[in-house]
Amino acid sequence: MSSLAINSAPLAVGAHCTEDELVVTLTDGRILSVPLVWFPRLVKASQQQRGNIELLGAGEGIHWPDVDEDISVIGLLEGRASREYLAQA
């Protein structure tokens, strides 16, 4: 008898911003934090705007409607910063 392992990426179940980090809680129990400077729109946003967070899909991404920022969980897990950040680096 064989079994088929389903390899699915973890999804976000929550997210918040500190002064310096984006912190994302994943379905598998991990807590991922990345530098907020990776996302210039979030750095420029007010704390209230950063707090207005929506999870996209089943948690595949995170959306900030007030600043039109979308970040994928896969991108965070791969360590990808935003194109805006990379363009200024």
Residue pairs with C-beta under 8 A, 6 or more apart in sequence:
9 60
9 73
9 74
9 77
10 26
10 27
10 28
10 30
10 73
10 77
11 26
11 27
11 57
11 58
11 59
11 60
11 73
12 24
12 25
12 26
12 27
12 55
12 59
12 60
12 61
12 62
12 73
13 25
13 26
13 27
13 55
13 59
14 24
14 25
14 55
15 22
15 23
15 24
15 25
15 53
15 55
15 62
16 23
16 51
16 53
17 23
17 36
17 42
17 47
17 50
17 51
18 36
19 36
20 35
20 36
21 33
21 34
21 35
21 36
22 33
22 34
22 35
22 36
22 38
22 39
22 42
22 71
22 76
23 31
23 32
23 33
24 31
24 32
24 33
24 62
24 73
24 76
25 31
25 32
26 32
26 73
27 59
32 76
32 77
34 76
34 79
34 81
36 42
36 43
37 43
37 85
38 81
38 82
38 85
39 69
39 71
39 81
39 82
39 84
39 85
40 82
40 84
40 85
40 88
41 64
41 67
41 68
41 69
41 82
41 84
42 50
42 64
42 67
42 69
44 67
45 64
45 66
45 67
45 69
48 66
49 64
49 66
49 67
50 64
50 67
52 64
52 65
52 66
53 62
53 63
53 64
54 62
54 63
54 64
54 65
55 61
55 62
55 63
56 62
56 63
56 70
59 73
60 72
60 73
60 74
61 70
61 71
61 72
61 73
62 70
62 71
62 73
63 69
63 70
64 70
69 82
71 82
